[in-house]
Amino acid sequence: MNPAIDFQQLVAAVGDAVIASDASGAITLWNPGAVRLFGYSEAEALGRNLDLITPDRLRKRHWDGYHQSMATGTTKYGHDLLRVPATHQDGSAMSIAFTVAMLYDDAHRVTACVAVIRDETARFNDERALRKRLAELEARLAALPAAPE
C-alpha cells in the first residue's frame, strides 16, 4: 500500500523551480527551487506577476500566450519542453527550460497554471560555443585550396 503523499512537502523538496500563477498572472506558489533559481524570496514573489522573471523584450509574447492558454485551458507546453530566456533578480540573463500544467476547478474552468522550471544557462552557453567553433572550422575548411583530382 502506498503512503499518502504530502504534496506541499513534495513541491518544497523538488530541486527544480515550481511556480504557479492564477488566471490574471499573479504568482501564487514559489517553491525553494524558484528562490534558488531566480533569487527572489517567496515573500518577494508571491502576488507579483510573471514579469518578475520575463525579459522586457518577451513580455508581450509571453502574455499573449499566457492569456490564450487561460482562455482555452490548453497549452502545447504540457508535454513539449519550452526553452526561453529569463531574468534573475540581479538582472542577469538566464536560459530556462520548462513544462506547464493547467489547473482546473470542479466546473473545469482554468484556475491556474504551474510551471516546472530548470536552469539551462550552462547548457545553452556550451551549445552556443560549440556552434561558433563549428562555424569557424567550416570557414577554415572552405578557405583551404581544393585538393587536386
C-alpha positions in Angstrom: 0.0 0.0 0.0 1.3 3.5 -0.9 1.5 6.0 1.9 -0.3 9.3 1.3 1.9 11.9 -0.5 2.3 15.3 1.1 2.2 17.5 -2.0 3.4 20.6 -0.1 6.4 18.7 1.1 7.0 17.3 -2.4 6.9 20.8 -4.1 9.2 22.1 -1.4 11.7 19.3 -1.8 11.9 19.3 -5.6 15.2 20.8 -6.9 13.6 22.5 -9.9 11.6 25.7 -9.6 7.9 25.2 -9.3 5.8 28.3 -9.9 2.1 28.7 -10.0 0.1 31.7 -11.2 -3.6 32.5 -11.2 -5.7 33.4 -14.2 -4.5 37.0 -14.0 -0.8 36.0 -13.9 -0.3 36.7 -10.2 2.2 34.3 -8.6 0.5 32.0 -6.1 3.3 29.4 -5.5 7.0 30.0 -5.4 9.0 27.0 -4.1 12.5 26.9 -2.7 13.8 25.8 -6.1 12.4 29.1 -7.5 14.1 31.1 -4.8 17.4 29.4 -5.6 16.9 29.7 -9.4 15.7 33.3 -9.6 16.9 34.9 -6.4 13.6 36.3 -5.2 12.3 35.1 -1.8 8.9 33.6 -1.6 7.6 36.8 0.1 9.1 39.0 -2.7 7.5 36.8 -5.5 4.0 36.0 -4.2 1.3 38.3 -5.5 3.6 39.7 -8.2 3.2 38.8 -11.9 5.5 36.8 -14.1 7.1 40.0 -15.4 9.4 39.4 -12.4 11.3 36.8 -14.4 10.3 37.6 -18.0 12.7 39.8 -20.0 11.2 43.1 -21.2 11.5 42.2 -24.9 9.5 39.0 -24.5 6.7 40.2 -22.2 4.1 40.9 -25.0 4.6 37.5 -26.5 4.6 35.8 -23.1 1.3 37.5 -22.1 -0.4 36.8 -25.4 0.4 33.1 -25.0 -0.5 33.1 -21.3 -3.9 34.7 -21.8 -4.6 32.4 -24.7 -3.8 29.3 -22.5 -6.0 30.7 -19.7 -8.9 31.3 -22.2 -8.7 27.9 -23.8 -7.4 25.8 -20.9 -4.8 24.3 -23.2 -1.1 24.6 -23.7 1.3 22.9 -26.0 3.9 23.1 -23.3 2.3 20.4 -21.2 4.5 17.8 -22.9 6.8 19.9 -25.1 9.7 21.5 -23.3 9.8 25.3 -23.8 13.3 26.9 -23.7 13.3 30.7 -23.3 15.4 33.5 -21.8 14.6 34.6 -18.3 15.9 37.3 -15.8 17.4 36.7 -12.4 16.8 39.1 -9.6 20.3 40.6 -10.1 19.3 41.4 -13.7 21.5 38.8 -15.3 20.2 36.8 -18.2 19.4 33.1 -17.9 18.3 30.3 -20.2 15.5 28.2 -18.7 13.5 25.1 -19.8 10.1 24.2 -18.5 6.8 22.5 -18.9 3.4 23.8 -18.0 0.4 22.2 -16.4 -3.1 23.8 -16.4 -5.2 23.5 -13.1 -9.0 23.5 -13.1 -11.8 23.9 -10.7 -14.7 21.4 -10.3 -16.5 23.1 -13.2 -13.4 22.6 -15.4 -12.6 26.3 -15.5 -8.9 27.2 -15.6 -7.8 28.5 -12.2 -4.1 28.5 -12.5 -1.1 27.2 -14.4 2.0 25.6 -12.9 5.5 25.6 -14.5 8.3 23.3 -13.5 11.5 25.1 -14.5 15.1 24.2 -14.8 18.2 26.4 -15.3 19.8 25.6 -18.7 22.1 28.6 -18.9 25.3 26.5 -18.8 24.0 24.1 -21.5 22.8 27.0 -23.7 26.2 28.7 -23.4 28.1 25.4 -24.2 25.9 24.8 -27.3 26.5 28.4 -28.5 30.2 28.0 -28.1 30.1 24.7 -30.0 28.1 26.2 -32.8 30.6 29.1 -33.0 33.6 26.7 -33.1 31.9 24.6 -35.8 31.3 27.7 -37.9 34.9 28.7 -37.5 36.2 25.3 -38.5 33.8 25.1 -41.5 35.0 28.6 -42.6 38.7 27.4 -42.3 37.9 24.3 -44.3 36.1 26.2 -47.0 39.2 28.5 -47.3 41.6 25.6 -48.0 42.7 25.1 -51.6 40.8 22.4 -53.4 42.6 19.0 -53.5 43.9 18.0 -56.9 41.9 15.3 -58.6 
